[in-house]
């Protein structure tokens, strides 16, 4: 770690914080520290990183109170091997990210440190300035909260891909019947425009309503709408373009061969990572 290169900071406006920002701040604090006085480098770095993440989470929470419409996490392109590992894909899915957003900053920090990185309670307590007993209680409460809201079924990569292909065809043809065939009756559409691009101000529930909204929105577009399959946060998704320019990213949640959740990020501030990564792959 001490000899690792400094992580690069991403540029461009955005409404959400990124992991690399936290890593950058952690790196700066590490290189400025008197490392000869650090008895446990791992614990020291865990503490710095946790503190930086908590500060960012609290800032974002305040900003979100004034956010226009539903808020979705910033989509991240992931490699095919992540999607093939169903447990890993579920752990970084858009659906689970939304569940984590319902936790308080301290609950989220404790949950991630314990459940994802298997950090001990004493070490977490030191990182968040709480007692080990309090951390155990927070971890238990956060785990119960997440377990009660996370998707119940583990989705196979093949079924998810089949559902995505059906959605892909339906979007490009604008066929409402094709959409109804792939959408579960209780499907929920959440779209995030951030007040910059048009998006529904509330989640849309029900296959009929979602299909009508899709077809109506497509009919109002001026230009050619295309979609290409990709993987976002470890799950099947579509990269949607209007006249060749990225319009948004649509991730799906699939159960029993039908789509139960649609997450459409249109806010351009949240698409800079996708746009830059896609541009790199084209060159």
N, C-alpha and C positions, 0 to 999 in steps of 0.2 A: 504493500500500500504506500509506504513513504516514497518509493521510487516510481510510482505510477505517474503517467502523464496527466497534466491538468485537463479535466473534462471541458469540452467546448460548450459555450453558451449559445442557445438558439436565439435567433433574432426574429423581429416581426411582432406586431401587436397581438395580444391575446387576452382573454378574460379568465383563463384558468392557469394555475401554476403547474410547472412541469418538474418531473423528478430531477432533470439535469440542473435546474436552478438550485435545488436543495444540495445536490452534489457539489456544485460550484462553490456555494457558500461554505460547505463543509471543508472542501479542499483549501480554501483561502484561510480558514481558521486553523486548519491542521498545519499548514506551512508556516503560519505565524506563531505557533505554539512552541514553547520550550520543551522539545520532545524528550529530552533527558529527564525531565521531571514527571513524565507520564509513565506510571507503573504498569497500566494495562491499556495497551493501544486500542484493542477491540472495544472495550467498555467505553473508552474516551470517545471513539468515533461514533459508536451507537448513540451516546448521549448528545453529541453535537448534531448529528443527523436528525435525531428525534426532535430536538429543540427547534431546529430550522423548519422541519416539516410542520410542527405545531403552529409556529408563527405564521407560516403560509396558509395553513388551513383556517386559522382564525381570521386572517385578512380576507380570504375568499368567501368565508361564511358571511361576513359583513357586506361584501359587494353583492352577494347573491340575493340579499333582501330587496335590492332595487332592480334585479334582473327582469327583463321583459319576457314573459312566457316561461314554459318549462325549461329547465336546465339539464343538459346532458354532459357527461364527461367528454373531454377531448379525445377523439378517436385516434388510435395508434395502429398503424399497419403492423401485422405480425407475420412471421414466416409459417409455411405449411406445417412444419414439424410441431409447432405449438398447437395448431388445430387438431393434429392427430392424437395428441395427449389430452384425452377428454377431461381429466381432472384439472390439469393445468389450464386448459381453455376455459373451463367453468370458473376457475379462480380469478381470471382476469376479464371475464365477460362484461359487456355493457350492463347486463341485468344486475350482476353482483356489485359492480361499481356504483350503481344507483342505490342499492341497499346500504353500502358502506357510507354513502353520502348522508343517510338518515342518522348516523351515529354522531355524537359530539366529537370534536377534535381529539380529546383525550381518550375517548372510547375507541376511536378509529386507530390511534397510534398504538394503544395497548393491544388491540385485536390483531393488527398486522404484525407487530413484533412477536407476539406469542404464537399465533396460528400459522403465519406464513414463514417466519424466520426461526421459530422455536427458541426464542430468547427466554432465559430463565426469569422468574418473577422478581428475584432480588435485583437483577441487572436492569429490568424494565423500571423497577421502583426508583433506582438511582437515576435513570434517564429522564423520568417524568416528575421527579421530586415528590414522590408519594411513598407511603409505607408499602411493604410487600403484601400485607393483609388487604389494604385498599386496592392494590393492583389486581389481586386475585378476584376481588368482588367486581371490579370493573370488567375484567376479562370474562367472567362468568355472565354478567349482564349483557355484554356486547355479543358474546357467542349465542346466547338465547335469542337476542334480537335478530341477528343475521340468519340463524337457522330457521326461524319462523317465517322469514320473508324470501329466502333464496329459492331458486327454481328447484322443484322436487325431483325432476328426472335428469339423468345424465344423458345427453344427446349424442348419438353416434355421428361421426363425421359424414358418413354416407347419406344418412337421412337429412342432415342439415344441408348438404350440398344439393340434394334433390329438391328440397323446398326452395332453396335459393334460385335454382335454375327456373323453376316454375314462376317465381316472382319476377325474375329477369324478363322472361317472355311476356308476362302480363304487363309490365311497365312499358316495354318498347312497343307493344301492340295497342296498349290502351284498352284492352278487352276486360270489361268488368266481370264477366263470367269466369274468365281465367283467374282473376284475382280471388273471387269468391271460392273457387275450388281449392285454393292453397291456404286461405286464411281460416283460422279456427273461429268458431262463432263468437268467442269472448276476446278476440284479439285486441290488443291495445297499441295504438300508434302514438308515439311521443316525438314531437318535432321541435327542434331548437334552432331558432333564427336569431336569437339574441337581440331582437329589435332592429336588426340590420337587414335581414331578409325575411320575406313572408313565411310565416309558420303558424300553425294552430296555437292559440293562447292557452289551450288546455289539452290534456290527453284525449284522444278520440277512441271510444270503445265500441266494439261490435263490428262484425265483418261487413255488413251492409253499409254502415256509415264510413268505414275506412275505405271501402272500394269506391263509394261515391266521391269521397274527397280526393282520392287518387285520380280518378278519371276526370273530375272537374278541374283539378289543378293542372293536369297534363294538357287539357284542352285549351287552357289559357296561356300556355307558354308560347313564346314567339321564337321558334327555332327548332333544331333537331335535338331530341333528348335521347341519349344513349346510356347504357349501363354496362359495367364490366365486373365480373366476379372478383372478389378479393377476400382477404381475411383481416378483420378488425378486432382487436382485443381477443385474438385467439378464436374467433367465431366467424361463420360465413357472413359476408356482407357484399354490398354493391357500391362501386364507385360511380356516382352518377354525374354525367357531363351534359351541359347545355351548349350546343354549338362548339363542342370541343373543349370548353372550359369547365373545370370542376365546379359543380353546383352543390354537391353535398355527398355525404357518406351515409348509407343505410345499412345498419346492422340488424340482424334478426335473432329472435329466440324461437326455437322449434321444439315441439313436443308431439310425438306420435305422428310425424310426417306432416303436421300442419304448423303454420306460423302463429304463435301466440303473442309475440311481441315484435314491434317494429320501432327502431330508434333512428330517426333521421336528423343528422347534424348538418345544418346549412349555414350556421354562423361562420363567416369567413375567418374570424379571429381564431377559431378552433381548428381550422383546416390547413394551417401553415405547415405542420409536420407532414401531413398526407401529401400536400402539394409538392413540398421539397423532396420528399422521398420518391414520389412518383416521377418527378422530373429527373432525378438521378438515374432511375432505372431505364429511362428512355434514351439516355446518352451513353 
